[in-house]
Amino acid sequence: MRLPDSINLANLPTKIERLERFSENLGDINIYIKRDDQTGTEIAGNKVRKLEYAVKEALDSGCDTLITCGGIQSNHARATAAVAARLGMKAVLVLRSDETPQLEGNYFLDKLLGAKIILISSKEYATARNEIMENIRGEISKSGSKGYIIPEGASNGIGTFGYFKAMEEIKQQEEEMGIIFDGIVVAVGSGGTYGGLFLANTLYKYGKRIIGINVCDNAEYFKNKVISILEESGLYLNEPFLYQKNDIEIIDGYVGRGYALSDKKELDFIYNFSAMEGIILDPVYTGKAMYGLSQEIKKGSLIGLKNLLFIHSGGVFGLFPKRDMFEF
Ligand SMILES: *Cc1c(COP(=O)(O)O)cnc(C)c1O
């Protein structure tokens, strides 16, 4: 398969490990974790895989500034700031915050990495973020800079190839480990990670179940979002692919209090999981998704799956702003 070109940014391949005690507690199932939280330090997490494709496109079109958006603690914005600095480019981040933000977590790192930050309200973010990024691109062009806009989460046709390639990596690791994963589980926040895994699984006919757990909006919203990402990705491939909307498996029910908001059971879960496995989950994505996975297994809704691979998509820096909410 001829994928679009990419640049090398992440530390790959990331390890796959079995969750010994967690699996044991859940009964007759093997849960493995792919450590995409270890794709790097400043760039840690899933977004850098997508940036390997998006930033290649930016460089090929002669751009010197990456413009993107996200929540105030966006992992994607921080990874973009880090990549820009590594490559001698500039970054402009349009971040959502209704109050004066505390200088911590990813937002602190954005500053440290030299990104220019523009804060907007959640209302402006919902209705006008793309227009605001377009205006920034227009503005910087007056001084001779050329901006490349990366949409939220780099979840578009080009970015999603990062997880297409990750699926090829998983296939290779299955062969080396002598294991076949019958399901892959991932947190869904803007849909690109899910989209790439789903696209490779479809095109290569791997026959795995790709299971997403949404951390905002709802399952129907993300099924449609994934479809629109896949349509865009299709423009880069000259290979037709067929799938059913119903094959897009998104499990709803674990958004909790809302995007980036935590409740006690989620934080208790993160604490118990860290102490049990020595692996730290994040409060916005992987904590909710791993909690959701454990609940679904207990409910019996994933019966028949033997080897599950959970993608640890990163987010550790988002844990620190929540430290006062933990009860030990
Ligand atoms: C962005 C993000 C996700 C979700 O990935 P999408 O491709 O946006 O759906 C999951 N985990 C972490 C830590 C993230 O930063």
The ligand as a Gaussian input file, in Angstrom:
#p B3LYP/6-31G(d) Opt

LIG

0 1
 C       -6.018000      13.333000      21.485000
 C       -5.887000      12.197000      22.428000
 C       -6.680000      11.038000      22.283000
 C       -7.753000      10.901000      21.256000
 O       -7.284000      10.743000      19.960000
 P       -8.143000      11.313000      18.748000
 O       -7.379000      10.922000      17.561000
 O       -8.222000      12.792000      18.959000
 O       -9.505000      10.697000      18.815000
 C       -6.480000       9.998000      23.162000
 N       -5.579000      10.088000      24.155000
 C       -4.820000      11.181000      24.331000
 C       -3.881000      11.200000      25.476000
 C       -4.945000      12.276000      23.474000
 O       -4.182000      13.360000      23.667000

